[in-house]
Amino acid sequence: MRTHLDAVRDFLALNFAKQPDTATFERLLSNAAMASWVMTRSVPSMTVLASEGLPKAQVPVLLLYGGKDNLVNTQPSIDRARSLNPEVKSKIYENSGHAPFLEEAQRFNQDLAKFTDSIGTAH
């Protein structure tokens, strides 16, 4: 259990360019630690083929990435998505890691609201 919790803590820390406050981090750690063993073992082997989904997307797509993401290569991911679907929109949060929804929450919420509003007027 200790090894598992240490690994979850280390992984969780990789999600942030700026670590959240202690209470938030502990809540996130508790939540992640409660994931079932089946899910924990299954997730690393899961694959989602962007090449099958993105070209067929019939709805607007917005990709939101942290510029300091330690888990995803931001620009190559955006470039790949756009090569599959030139209509893909994206935003990079320069001061965020993998969790811009927490690290730059106000901007994230504003960008998401603008995007959803633009969909409502376009469709």
C-alpha positions as CSV (number, residue, x, y, z in Angstrom):
1,M,0.0,0.0,0.0
2,R,2.8,2.4,0.8
3,T,4.5,1.8,-2.5
4,H,1.1,2.3,-4.3
5,L,0.5,5.6,-2.4
6,D,4.0,6.9,-3.1
7,A,3.6,6.1,-6.8
8,V,0.2,7.8,-6.9
9,R,1.6,10.9,-5.1
10,D,4.5,11.1,-7.5
11,F,2.3,10.8,-10.5
12,L,-0.1,13.4,-9.2
13,A,2.7,15.8,-8.6
14,L,3.7,15.5,-12.2
15,N,0.3,16.9,-13.2
16,F,1.1,20.4,-12.0
17,A,3.6,23.1,-13.0
18,K,2.7,24.8,-9.7
19,Q,1.6,22.4,-7.0
20,P,-1.9,23.1,-5.6
21,D,-2.4,23.9,-1.9
22,T,-2.0,21.1,0.5
23,A,-5.7,20.5,1.1
24,T,-6.4,20.3,-2.6
25,F,-3.5,18.0,-3.2
26,E,-4.5,15.7,-0.4
27,R,-8.1,15.5,-1.7
28,L,-6.8,14.7,-5.2
29,L,-4.4,12.1,-3.7
30,S,-7.2,10.5,-1.7
31,N,-9.4,10.3,-4.8
32,A,-6.7,8.8,-7.0
33,A,-5.7,6.3,-4.3
34,M,-9.4,5.1,-4.1
35,A,-9.3,4.0,-7.8
36,S,-10.0,0.3,-8.1
37,W,-7.0,-2.0,-8.7
38,V,-8.7,-3.2,-11.9
39,M,-8.8,0.4,-13.3
40,T,-5.3,1.1,-12.1
41,R,-4.0,-1.9,-13.9
42,S,-6.1,-1.3,-17.0
43,V,-5.5,2.3,-17.7
44,P,-1.8,2.1,-18.9
45,S,-2.8,-0.4,-21.6
46,M,-5.8,1.5,-22.9
47,T,-5.6,3.0,-26.3
48,V,-7.8,5.6,-28.0
49,L,-7.0,5.9,-31.7
50,A,-7.2,9.6,-32.5
51,S,-6.8,8.6,-36.2
52,E,-10.2,6.9,-36.0
53,G,-12.1,9.5,-34.1
54,L,-10.9,13.0,-34.9
55,P,-11.3,12.8,-38.7
56,K,-15.0,11.7,-38.1
57,A,-15.8,14.4,-35.5
58,Q,-19.0,16.2,-36.5
59,V,-18.9,18.5,-33.6
60,P,-16.4,21.3,-32.7
61,V,-13.3,20.1,-30.9
62,L,-11.3,22.2,-28.5
63,L,-8.0,20.9,-27.0
64,L,-6.8,22.6,-23.9
65,Y,-3.2,22.0,-22.9
66,G,-0.8,23.2,-20.3
67,G,2.4,24.6,-21.8
68,K,4.4,23.0,-19.0
69,D,2.7,19.6,-19.2
70,N,5.0,16.8,-18.0
71,L,2.7,14.0,-19.2
72,V,1.9,15.1,-22.8
73,N,4.0,16.7,-25.5
74,T,1.7,19.6,-26.1
75,Q,2.6,21.0,-29.5
76,P,3.1,17.7,-31.2
77,S,-0.3,16.5,-29.8
78,I,-2.0,19.6,-31.2
79,D,-0.2,19.3,-34.6
80,R,-1.2,15.6,-34.8
81,A,-4.8,16.5,-34.0
82,R,-4.9,19.2,-36.6
83,S,-3.4,16.9,-39.2
84,L,-6.3,14.6,-38.6
85,N,-8.9,17.3,-38.4
86,P,-8.0,20.8,-39.5
87,E,-11.0,22.3,-37.7
88,V,-9.6,21.4,-34.3
89,K,-9.2,24.5,-32.1
90,S,-6.7,24.6,-29.3
91,K,-5.4,26.8,-26.4
92,I,-2.2,26.5,-24.5
93,Y,-2.0,27.6,-20.9
94,E,1.6,28.6,-20.6
95,N,1.7,28.6,-16.8
96,S,0.0,25.2,-16.4
97,G,1.0,21.6,-16.4
98,H,-1.5,18.8,-17.1
99,A,-4.3,20.4,-15.1
100,P,-5.0,23.9,-16.4
101,F,-8.6,23.5,-15.1
102,L,-7.0,23.8,-11.6
103,E,-3.9,25.8,-12.3
104,E,-5.6,28.5,-14.4
105,A,-9.2,27.9,-13.5
106,Q,-10.6,31.3,-14.2
107,R,-9.1,31.5,-17.7
108,F,-10.0,27.8,-18.3
109,N,-13.7,28.4,-17.4
110,Q,-13.8,31.6,-19.5
111,D,-12.3,29.8,-22.5
112,L,-14.7,26.9,-22.1
113,A,-17.7,29.2,-21.8
114,K,-16.7,31.1,-24.9
115,F,-16.2,27.9,-26.8
116,T,-19.6,26.5,-25.8
117,D,-21.3,29.8,-26.5
118,S,-19.7,29.8,-30.0
119,I,-21.1,26.3,-30.6
120,G,-24.6,27.4,-29.6
121,T,-24.5,30.2,-32.2
122,A,-22.9,28.1,-34.9
123,H,-25.2,25.1,-34.7
